[in-house]
């Protein structure tokens, strides 16, 4: 059976690939088999991957909302837009959880010009700049022009002294992060140039998806028990992570959510974060 990807490409339907993605949600094999059976009964020639995803998400949500939330991770990260401001905050939180100090949205003077930097991190006296390439759809990729451009900015900055964490800081490393994928040329150029790349699926054993699961750093947009408008309100209050909501449950009443709904939201949040 042929299905249509978001990019418009027509490919064969791969049930094993779908099964693998469902199992990564934390759902049991029994639940996954039931979901797959229901999906197969509703497939038709030329169905879009987006419709298959929506159907799988809906069926998982009936089983356990936390499973649906985890299955929804990639889409949830894409909702940290529209311009990627919250994605930059999310990436700062990700590195902070790994023992880094972090700052966001800084202007640093290079040898030639001033540069706006998305995130700066520090650990063991080593300071790195992070450039975030945010996409709000699956079909966008980060090509080789991006690391080529960012390398020139990094070279302009690394020879200078900066006031970031102290008054005499030097930038010695550059990281490029995207919530989608890099092209093979982008990876080859970045590796050859000494840049560190992090994407949804690269590097394989320490990619963005695995970092999020390993550290339990699910964005608030993962939750299925709150609306898009409510998620936006929480983001505006500076709440990026589900784990932070568990520590600050009063924010739910602050945005007008009832006590009864708050109980269900916090239940989903706790189950999601307890996955690790």
N, C-alpha and C positions, 0 to 999 in steps of 0.2 A: 504493500500500500504506500502511495506517495503522500507526503505531507509538505506543507509550505512553511519555511522558516520566516522569521521576522524580516530578514533581508530580502525575501522574495525567492530565495533559492528553493528548488524542489528536491527533496531527498526522500530516501526510504525510511519508513517508520521503524524505529529500533526499540522494541519493547524492553530489552535488557538495559538499555541506557536509561529509560524511564524508571525501571525498577530500581536501578542503582541510586538514582536521585531521590526516590521515595524513601529508600532505606536510610539514606543520609539524614532524613528528617528526624530519625529516632523512632519511627513507627515500627511495630513488630512485623515479622515476616507474614503473619496471618493477616494483619491489617493491610499490608501492602498488596498481598495477593487478592484480597477482596476489592481494593481500589482498582487494581489493574483489570480485574474481570469486568467491573462496571465501566471503565474507560473503553475497553475493547468493544463492548456492546454498543457504544455510541460513536465509534470511529467511522469515518467515511472518506472516500478518495478526495484528496485535496484539502483536508482539514488543516487549519493553521496550528503551528506549535503553540501559539498564544491561547487558542481555545483548549488545547489539550492541557496546558498548564493551569488554566482557570478551573477546568473540571477536576484535575488532580487536587488543586488547592482546596476547592469546595468539599471534596470527599474527605480529605485529611482533616479538615476543620470539624467535620461531624465526629470524627474519631477522637481527636484530642487537639485542642486549639494550639498547644505548644508545638505539636508536630507541624501543623500548618504554618506557624510562625517561623520555624526553622527552615522549612521548605521554601518560604517566601523571602529568604535572606537576600538573595541577589536583587530582587525587585525592591526590597526594603531599602537597600543601600542606594538604589537609583532614585528613591524618593527623598534623599537628603539634598535635594536641589531647590529650585531649578538651576541655580548657577554654581552649586557645589560648595557654598560657604559652610554648610553643616557637614559636608563630607570632609572638609579640611579639619574641622573640630573633631570629627570621629576618628580620623587618622592620628591626630594628636593624642587622643584618649588611648588608642591602640598601643602606641609606643610608650605612653606613660605607664600602662599596665605591665610593660616589660622592663620597668626600672629606669626609664629615661625622664629627664626634665624636659618640658616642652613649652613652646610659645608659638602663637599663631599670628598670621597677618602682620609681618614686620617689613619695614623698608630698610634695606642695607645699602650702604654706599660701596660701589666697586671702584676699581681703578679708573674706569672711564665714565660710568653712569650709575644711577641709583636703581635698585631692583626691589620689586615687591615680592616677598617670599611667603609661601603659604604656611609652612611649618618649619620651626628650627628645634632640633632636639640635642640633648647633651647627656653623655654617659661616660664615666671614667675619663673625664677631661676631653673626650672626643666630641666635637660639634659637627653636626650634619644639617644640611638644608634639605627640605623635602618639597618637591613640586608635585602637586596633585592634578591629575587629568581626569576630570569627572565627566561621565556620560550618563544620560538618563534613558537610554535605550540599549538593548543588547547588541545591535548590529554595528555599533561604532567601535573602531579599533584605534589604538595609538600607534602611529607609524614611525618610521625612522627619522622623520623631520623633527619630531619632538625631542628625543635625546640629543640630536645634533644641536638644536637651538639651546636647550637647557645646559649642555656642556659649555657653550660659550659664555653663558651667564655665570656658571660656576667658576670658570677660569677668571672672570673679571672680579669675582668676590674673594677667591681664596688667597690672594696675595695681600689682602688688606686686614687691618685690625678693626674689630667691631665691638660695639657696646650691646651685648645681648644678655648674657648671664653675668658678665663682669664687664669691666671697661677695656679689657685687653684680649678679646676673644678672636680666635682664628677658625675659619671654616675649613675643614679638612676632608669632608665627604659629601656626596650628593646622592639623594635617593629620589627616584621617580615612582609615583604610585598612581595606578589607575584602577577603577572599579570594574573595567572590562578586560580587554586583552591587548598584548603587544604583538605586532607583526614579528616574523622571524628576523627580518632585517633590523628592527628596533632592538631586539634582544642581542643580536650579534654586535651591533654598534655599541650598545650600552656596556656589554661585557668587555669588549675590546678597549673601551675608553675609561674603564674603571668606575663606571656608574653602577649603582645598585638599583635593580628594578623589582617592583612588587606589583602584581596584578591579581585579578580574581583567581587565576590558576597557575601563576608563576611566582617564584620557583615551586616546583611540584610539591615538595615536602614542607614548605614554609610560605605558602601562598596566602593571599588575603582571606580566602574562605576558611582555611585551616587555622589561621591566626585567630579569627573571630570565634570559631568553635572552641579552640583550645583555651582561650582566655575568657570565654563566656561574655564577650563584649558585643551583644546584640543591640543594634540601634533601636530606638523607641518605635521607629516605623515598622518594625517586625510585627508588633502586636496586632492581633485580629479583633480584639474586643474594644478598640477605640476607633473613632472615625478619622478620616483624613484631616478634617478641620481641627479635631482635638489633638492630633499628632503635631500639626503646625503650631498650635498654641503652646504645647509643651516644648517644642524646639525653640520657640521665641523666648521662652523662659530659661533657656540654656540647658535644658534636659536632653542629652543626646543618647544616653544608654538606658536600657531596660533595668540594669542593675542599680542605677542611680534612682530610678523611680521607686524601687523597693525600699531604699533608704529614705526617700522623701515622699511618702504616700500622700501627704497633705496637698501636694501640687494638684492632685486629681480634683479635690473639692475646690481648689482655687480657680480651676477653669470650668467649674460648673457641673462636674460629674457627681452623681448621687452616691450615697454610701453603699447602696445595694450593688450598683455597677462597679464601684471601686473594688469591692470584694472579689468580683469575677476577674477584673483586670489584674489585680495583684496575684490572684491564683495563677493565671496564665504566665505572668511575669516570673513568678517564683519557679514554676515548672520548667520554663524555658532556660532560666539561668542555672537550674540544678542539673541540667543535661550533662554538664562537664563533671 
